[in-house]
Amino acid sequence: MVRKFDFLVIGSGIAGMSFALKVAHKGSVALICKAGLEEANTYYAQGGIASVTNLKVDNFEKHIHDTMVAGDWISDPAAVEKVVRNAPAQIDELIKWGVNFDKKPDGEFDLHKEGGHSEFRILHHKDNTGAEIQTSLIEAVKQHPNITVFSNFYAVEIITQHHLGIIVTRHTPGIKCFGAYVLNEKTGEVDTFLSRVTVMATGGCEAVYTHTTNPLVATGDGIAMVYRAKGVVKDMEFIQFHPTALYHPGDRPSFLITEAMRGYGAVLKNLAGEEFMQKYDPRLSLAPRDIVARAIDSEMKQRGDDHVYLDVTHKDPEETKKHFPNIYKKCLSLGIDITKDYIPVAPAAHYLCGGIKVDLDGQSSIKRLYALGECSCTGLHGGNRLASNSLIEAIVYAEAAAQHALSVFDRYDFNTDIPEWNDEGTISTEERILITQSMKEVNQIMESYVGIVRSNLRLVRAWNRLDILYEETERLFKRVKASREICELRNMINVGYLITRQAMERKESRGLHYTIDYPHKEKKD
């Protein structure tokens, strides 16, 4: 089936939905989500959204400086400036869409402080800010007559000149995107979605790791699709591991214990009940995430433990329950009363700072294709994302991309020469084990060899193992009917390869990328 929409948005988190809402007055919008509308990383963001709002003590310059420091000074200053200065206007927009941020009795925002921030500037809604934003945006999207939501539809490939029989390489100038081939999981058919403008907002890729806080739909689909279409992908080595995911063997994804809890006063301790952050950083438990994650990793390895503790028992129990109701409830369900008991925590893959390279308007290297949110690399995060900068980045860039897309929209038309998907092939029950087993192998390879601490030896081993999986999977993909499972596996292998290759290319330890072979930053002449 061929479908035509003015705007094709692949992904339903804050980036995809806010872009859809910003352009829907101009034309028809298809919003593709591989699961339900709620199943996006935005929904699971507990901590909050960073913006300068209290001008009595805070200012843009402080937020810019904190972001550059966290990013290890390799963030793009123009991207940092853009996000920080445009943040307050986008907070107002979220409030208009129905988002409720917590306020004090006097009506001012109840601001949190998180690791790496010099001031209290994190707006939040209890400990489920992402869910509050996602729910509000879903209601706004559902009420808009020009937005059609396609749940349980899975984008397989973006459409370029390659599908017209033209040879496209990484050096081909003027690659254009004409839409995407999208699998309708209900019918099993791959539909052709033609569009004037396409937006990739597919989130991160942390499901390539065994331990992750991300929903398991985070298989790097958009990044892999754009890479296969010969688009530019950058900074994939910078994977942020959240230091404090709830340690409960068997849970996948891992439940996140927000950094805001450390901002509130929680302290990290080893299994002997001793504080240890003083050995690693003067900022103690409020050091940036990469430092805290490596400190916990080091502590666990030195002692042979599989987790550490987060202690919040010294704080007022009622205050703790009020600030962190969902964490309190989740831990209690496992027999842990956080007002009396230590919380077992361990690092888990959490956020990707790299992705599809975009300019200040959110445009990728492929014409008519924008990338927003976690799947994009704007340059804001550099070597390490400052806590709570991701949600605001997504909506600021959604605004920039919407304005740019609307300004050039009339120049584009549909390309109706695109052939329909060739869906020959079958897959038997026996072959599914090949896919599920390969997925487990990808998880184990990435967890063991491309984790928090890396080495050349481990990276080369990961590269070789992924190469074998790549060859096997491509052969299988060519002879079976397209399914979500085989497509996700392809994408996970592509993304694992990109993380590994770009980690091998960075001959220094910088930001989130730490290697024992090059423990120091590269010295510039």
N, C-alpha and C positions, 0 to 999 in steps of 0.2 A: 504494500500500500504506500502511496506517495501522499505526504501531508505538507502543506505550505503554511509557514508562519513568518511574520515580519522579523520577530526576535525568537531565537531558540536559546533557552537557558538550561544548561545541563548542571543540575545540582540545586538542592533546596535548603541550604543553610542561610545565614544572615546575608551573605554576599549575593547569592542567586535570587533570593526573594526580594531583597531591597532593590536590586537592579530591575527586576520585573515590575515592581510597583512604580519605579521612577520613569519607566518608558511606556507603560501600558496605555497611557492616554493617546499615544501616537500610532499604535498599531497592535496587531495580535501577537500574543506571547505564548509560547509553549514552554512549560516548566517541567523538566524531566527529572523524576526522582526514582532511584533504583529500588527503594523500599517505600515506607510511608513518609509523609512530610516531616514527622518528628525525628526520623532517623538521620540526624546530621550532627556533626561535631558541635555546632552551636548549642544544641539542646543540652549537651553534657558539660558546658563551660560553667563551672561553679563560681569562680572567683569574682569576675566583674568586667567592667569596661573602663579603660583609662581615659580621662579627659580633664583638662584644667578647668575647674569651675569655681574654686574658692580663691578669688583674686587677692584676698587679704594676705595670704601667705604663699600662694603658688603663682607661677607664670609660665608662659610658653618656653622660655629659655631653659628653665629648670627641667621641664619634661623632655625637651630636645636633648639636653646634656645627659640625662639619665638613660635615654634610649641609645645614644651613641656609646656611652660607657658599657652598657649591657651588651651591645652589638660588637664589642671589642674594636670599635673605631673603624669597622669596615662597612657600616651601614651607609647608604646613599644619603648624604645630607639633604638633598632636594626632596627625597621621599619622606624623610623624617619630618622636615619642616612642613610639608604638605599635610601629613596626617595630623600632627599636633595642632596646627593652626586651624584646621577645618573640623576638628573633633567636636567642639561645643555646638556648632550648627547641626551636626548629625545626631547629637544627643537630643536636641530639640525635636528633630524629625522622628526619632524613635518614640519620644513621649507622645507626639501627635498620633503615632500609629497604635498607641495604647499601652506602651511599656511603663510599668510602675517601678521606679527606683526607690529604695528605702530612704526615708527622711527622718530628721530629728523632730522633737516636739515643736521647735521654733520654725519648722518648714524648710530648713536648709537640708541639702543632701547629707546623708550619713555616710561619709567617705571612709574607705578602708585604705590601708597602706600595705604594700606587698614588697617582696624582695627586689632591691634595685631602685625603688622609688624613694626620692628624697622628701616627698610630701605625701599627705593623705589626699589621694586624687582618684581612688577607684570607686566608681558608682556601682552599686550592686542591688540585687533583690534577694535578701537572705543569703542562702548558699546555693541558689539555683538560678543565677542571673541569666544564663544561656537559655534555660527552659522558659523563663518569663519573656525573653526577647522572641524566641522561636514561636511560642504560642501566640503572641500578639501579631507577629508577621503572618502567621498562618491564617488568622482571622481576616486580616486585611487582604491577603491574596484571594481567599475564598470569596470575598465580597466583590472582587473586581471583575466586571463582565468580560474584559479583554484578555484575561489570563486563564489558560486551560492547563490544569495540572494532570500530568501523566504519571500516576503512581505505578510502581512495579514495571517500569520501562527502563531498559538498560542500554546506555550508549556504547556501541561497539567500536566504531571508528568515526573520525571526522572526515568529511568529503572534501577533497582538493582536486587539482588538475590530474593528479595521479589516477583518479578513477575514470578519467576521460582518455586514458592510454598515454598520457604525457609522462616522460621520465622526470621525476622530481628528486633532487638530491639536496644535501645541506647547503649547497652553493647556488641552488636555483633562486634567482631573484623573483620577487612578486608571487610567492605561493599564496593562494587564496582559499578561504574556507567557504563552502557553499551549503553547509548544513552537516548532518550526521546520519549514519545508519544506526537505528535504534531497535533493540530487541524488545518485542512485546511479549513479556513472560507468560501472559495468559494464553496467547495463541501459538507461541513458539516461532513466530515469523519475525523477520527483520524488516522494519518499515524504513522508508526513506523520508527523512524530515529535511525539507528544503527551507532555507532561511536567507534573509538579507544580511542579518547580523547574528553571530553565534557567540555565546558566552560560556566559558568553562568555569564552573564554580563547584568542583567536585570534592573539595576538601583535601585532607591529607592522605598519608600512605602508611600510617603506623601499624596497620594490621599485617605488615610484612614481618613484624616482630612477634615473638611468642607472648611477651608481657607488654601490654599496651592499655592505656586508658581510653583509647578511641573505640567507637562502635566498629564492629567487624566489617562494616561496609567501606571502611577507609583503606581501600586497596590501591590507591594512587591512579585511579582510572584516567582522569583528565591529563595528568602528567605523561602517562604512558602513551595515550592517544596522540598528544601533541608531539611527543618525541618521535613516534613512528611516522608522523606526518612531516617530519624534518624541521619541526620548530625548535627554538632555542630553550634549553632547560639548564638552570644554573644553581649553584650552591646547595646541591643535594646532600653533601656531606654533613650539613648542619642539622642534625636531628636532635631535638630537645627531649631529654628524658626527664619526666616529672619526678622529682626526688621522692615524693611521698604518695605512692599509690598504696591502698590498703592491701596488706599481704594476707591473702586467703587462698591457699593452693586450690587450683581447679577453676577459679573464677577467670573468665576471659570474655569481655575485657575486665581489667582491674578497676575497682571502684576508686575514684579520685578523692584524696584528702587535700582540699584546696590549700594553696599557699597562704590564703587569708588567715588560716588558723595559726600559722607561724607569725604573721603580722599581729595577730590578736595576743600572742604571747606563748604559744606552744614551743616546747624545747625538744631538740633531738637528743636521744640517749642510746647507748649500745645495750646489748642484752644483759650486761652487768649493772645497768641502771646508771651508767656514768655519762655525763655530757662529753662530747668529743669535738664539736665544731671549732672550739678555741685552737685546736691543732692545725686547722686548715684556713681560717679566715677571721679577721678581726670583727666582721659583721655577724659572726656566729650563725645562728639559724636563719638569719635574714639575708645571707649572702645570695648573689644571683644563682639561678637554678643549676647552671652547669657546674658551678663550684660545689654546691650542696650535693648534687647527684654523684659527682666523683668522690666526694668525701665519704658518702654513705657506701659507695661501691668499694672504696679502699678499706673502710672499717669492716665491712662484711667479709672481704677477702682475707684480711689480716687475722680475723677471729674465726673464720670458717663458718660464719652465720649466714642464714638466708634472708634475714631482715634486720631492721633496727626498730627503735620505738619513737613515737611522738608523744610527749607528755604534756597534757593540758589540765592535769588534776589539781594544779595549784590555783587555777582560776575559779571565779565564782560559778558554781554549777548551773544556776538558773540563767546567768548571762550566756554561758556556753551553749546551753540548749536553745536559747533564743536566737543566737547568731548562726548556729550550725544545726538546724533541726533535722535536715536530711542525713547528715553524717552521723548525728546522734542515733537516729532511728536505724540506719543501716548497721552500725556497729553493734547496737543493742540486739539486733536480730541474730547476730553471731555470738552473743554472750559477752560482748565488750561494752561496759558502761564507761564512756569516755570521761565522765566527771570523776570516776574513781580508778579506772584502769588505763594503763598505757596502751596506745594504739600501735599494732605492728604494721610497719610500712617498709616498702622497698621501691627503688626506681622502676619506672616503666616508660616505654616510648610514648611520647605525648604530642609533640608538635614538630612540623617541618618548617624550617626557616627559608628553605630554597623552593624551587619549583619552576613553573613556566615563566620565563623572563618577560616582564612587561615594562612599558614606559609609564610616564606620569599620568597618562590617560587610561591605563589598564590594557593597552593594546599589546598583543603578543607579536612575535616576529612574522606571524602568518596574517595576512590582511583579512579584514572582516571578522577576526577572531580576538575576543578579549578574554582575559583570565583574571579571576577575582578570588579573594579569600586565601585560604591556606594552600591551594594548589598553585598559586602565583608566587613569583619572586619579585616584589616591588623594590627591594633594597632596604626596606624599613628595618628589618630585623638584623641584617648583617650576620655576624657570627653567632648571635644568640638573641632570642626574643625577650624583650622586657615584659614582665608579667602584665596581663590584661591589655596589651597593645594589639592583640589580634582581632578582636571583635570590632574595635574602632577602625582598624586598617581596612577591614572588609567593607564597612559601610561608606567610609570616605572614598575609597576607590570605586565602589559601586556608583557613587554620585559622579565621579570624574568620568567613568566609562559611559554612564548614561548620557551625560551632557555631550560627550564627544560623538557617541553613536547617533544621537538625535541630530547632530549638526551635519553628519555625512550620510545619513540614512537614505535620503532621496536619490543619491547617486547610484545606489545598489539595486540590482534586480535579481530575481530568481534565475538560477541556471537549470533549465528544464531538460538539458541533454544528459543529465546524470543517469547512469544505468541503475536498475534495481539490484539489490543484493543477490548474489548467487548463493542459494541456501541448500545446495546439494550436500549429502552426507547424513550419516546417522550416528547415534551414540548408544551403545548398549550399557546395561547395568554393570557389566564386568569392567567396562572402560572407566566408569566413574571413580573406581578405586585408584586409577592412575592419577586422576586430578587431585583427589583429596590427599593422597600420600605425597604428591609433589608440593602441595601447599604447606604441609607440615615440614617438609624438607627446607623450603624457603624460610619459614619461621625459625627453624633451628640454625640454619646457616647465618642468618642476619643476627640472631640473638647471641650466638657464640663468637662470631668473627667480626661483626661490624657494629658493636655495641658502644658502651660509654667510653671504654678504653680500647684503643686499636693498635695494631702493629702491621708492618708490611707483610710479615709472614701470614698473619690471619687474613688480611685483605686479599692476598693472592690466592689463598685457599678458597675463600668465598667466591672470588672471580671464577676460578676453575669449576667449582661445584655448580654455580649458577649457569655457566656456559653449557654444561651437560643438560641441565634442566631446560634451558632455552631451546636447544636443538630438539629434544624429545617433545616438548610442548608444541613447537611450531609444526612439527610433522603431524602431531595429533590434531591440531587446529585445522589443518588443511583437509583432513579426511572425515571430520565429524560436523554435524549441524551445530551452528553457533548456540551456545548456552551461557548463562551468566557465570557458571562455575569455570568453564574453560577460559572465558574472557578475563575473569578476575585473576586466574592463575597467570595468564600471559602478562597482565599488567603488573602483578606482584614481582614477577621475574624481571621485567623491564626496569621497574623502579629500584629493585634490589641491586641490579647491575649499575644503574646510574649513581646510587649512593656509594657503592663500592668503588666505582671508577673515579668519581670526583674526590673521594677520600684519598685514593692512591695518588691523585694529582697534586693534592695540597701537601707540600713538603714542610709542614710546620704544625705546631699545636696552636689552634686559634679558636676562640669561642667554644662552641660545642664539639668541635673536632679535636680530640686529644689522642696523640699517637706516641707510644714509647720510643719510637725511632727518631722522632723530631720533637722532643719535649718543650722546645722554646719557639717563640715567634720568629718568623723569618727576619733576618736583619737586612735593612735596606741600606744601600751604599749612599 
